[in-house]
């Protein structure tokens, strides 16, 4: 193989890797839209629950939507996320004693809460993002089996960054 052919092959592989890195899967529901990093397949869908599995089969993300009976103020969103976070924390503690919570946060754009769990006996990691919106709450739950903590944390951060509520 000549030098020019080698350079073309290397450039081609770099372009393929860059495209794979940029590839994303579109997901949407009643209250959200998301760009999931990489290839994901929808495995289940209802109006209030959508589940995707990653291309490698190690991860699954579930989007749940809870519609409000009437529009919620920012204070009501904050209170609702606080309550939901506590319920999820209790459920996680039933499986594992390793749960990390972040406080409910409000910004101009969004009321959010996050938490992570770890079930070392089953090599299962979880990360959950709750997004408040006037029309309800979106719960994004990521779980992975056999993925080390640094890789999982990076995956969760990238996935959560691509999720937004819709008006």
Secondary structure, DSSP 4 states (H G I P E B T S, - for coil): --HHHHHHHHHHHHHHHHHHHH-EEEEE-SSEEEEEES-EEEEEE-SSEEEEEETTSSEEEEEEEEE-SSPPPHHHHHHHHHHHHHHHHHHHHHH-SEEEE---EE-SS-EEEEEEEEEGGGTEEEEEEEEEETTEEEEEEEEEES--HHHHHHHHHHHHHTEEE--
